[in-house]
Amino acid sequence: MKINLEHLSVRPATKIEESRYRELMQQHHYLGDLAKIGPTLWYVATYVEAWAV
């Protein structure tokens, strides 16, 4: 499968996306869902506007 990197982007997660972000982190990241301490920036990778999981 060939991926066109022009369609790949990384951007900060919005407040509305926070619950989905945390759920995916719990499922896929080896550290799980880490607590948010102080000002925190979470980033989302998207491919053709869909989250890349």
N, C-alpha and C positions, 0 to 999 in steps of 0.2 A: 504494500500500500504506500503510495507516494503522497506526502503531505506538503501542501503549499504553505510555507511559513509566512506568507503575506497575510494570511487569515488568522494567524496566531497573535494574541495580545495578552498583556498582563496589566491589570488595573486594580486599584484598591476596592475591596468589598464595600458595598453600601450598608447602612444600618439595617435596611430591609432584608438584606441577604445574610445577615449575621447568623440566624438560626440554621440555615442550610449549610453555611460554612462550618459551623461547629459540629453539626451532624456528620458531615463528610470527613472532618478531621478525626472524629472519634472512630469512624469506620476504617479509614485508610492510612492514617499517620501512625508511626510506631510509638510516639509519645501520647497519642490520643488527643482528647480535647483539653488543651491547657487553659488554665484560668487567665482571664484578662486582668492584668495588673496595670493600673495607670493608663495613660494614653497609649493605645495600641493600634498599629496598622496591620490589617490582614489583606492579603492580595489574592486575586482570583485570576487563573489563566483561562482564557476563552479561545475557542477555535470556531470560527464562523458564528460568533455570537453565543455559542453554547459552552457551558462550563466544561473544561477538559478534566475528566476524572480518571 
